[in-house]
Amino acid sequence: MSVRHFTDLSAVSEGDLRFMLDDAVVRKARLKAGERTKPLEGKVLAMIFDKPSTRTRVSFDVGMRQLGGETIMLTGTEMQLGRSETIADTAKVLSRYVDAIMIRTTSHERLLELTENATVPVINGLTDDTHPCQLMADIMTFEEHRGPVAGKTIAWTGDGNNVLHSLLEASARFRFNLNVAVPEGSEPAQKHIDWSQAHGGKLHFTRSPEEAVDQADCIVTDCWVSMGQEHRARGHNVFSPYQVNAKLMARAKPDALFMHCLPAHRGEEVTDEVIDGPHSVVFDEAENRLHAQKAVLAWCLGA
Ligand code: CP
């Protein structure tokens, strides 16, 4: 069997993604029921972080432990990687020691170079381009609260960042309608739009957040300046019309969900009344990072 990497939703089949989500639901239920199995006993996950993290770091670490495995936490600056050893050589060396590698890094090319040179599975824990693990947790969360996401309408308002790129891919893989409202100059990368549309994604783009969220089943947003993207920072007055506040939330369906991958910048992209209000499922999303990623780890490692 070829090595199973989890680099992007576009790189994994619809069937495999659905398998992982179903598996995540079962693993979550078993954990809540107190059942513990250790399918990854003896396995080690190396976690490389070139950027800060709370949820990704802790959920992968706890997830591996719950599956019976172990983790090694590595930061780029503490490794020879930070002293000009190449990603390719790092991939070849780590593959001799560990059973899988999770990386959070800057450019997507670093992730792909790691993947091309590793002989063990590589998991994308976020790059400047995409965040597929987040979307696995988000789809799991939506379906937990509202049933199958296929045919539903999700609205994105704010910056066209890495989470939106994976959301665009998810819309094709999981067959939901996606409305996108971003200000001029913050559009998502065309390649993700093209890929989604070529694979059946039903996308609608508008400058109007009100139009995007109208009768939507879920509103999603993220911070206006992504980690490491400060050079793209723009005046908050550009984004302020895209803030998810009670008035904007009220334009979606009465039972619409609000999602945010966190960390949130309260008072900027979302108000307290929304993120702490009855529509918000942001902490379920954070929890489901754990369950969804356990399913990703099990799929990658054939457990
Ligand atoms: N949503 C997310 O990836 O959180 P962290 O940056 O804390 O890992």
Residues whose N, C-alpha, C, O or C-beta is under 5 A from the ligand:
A	BS01	CP	P52 S53 T54 R55 T56 R57 C261 L262 P263
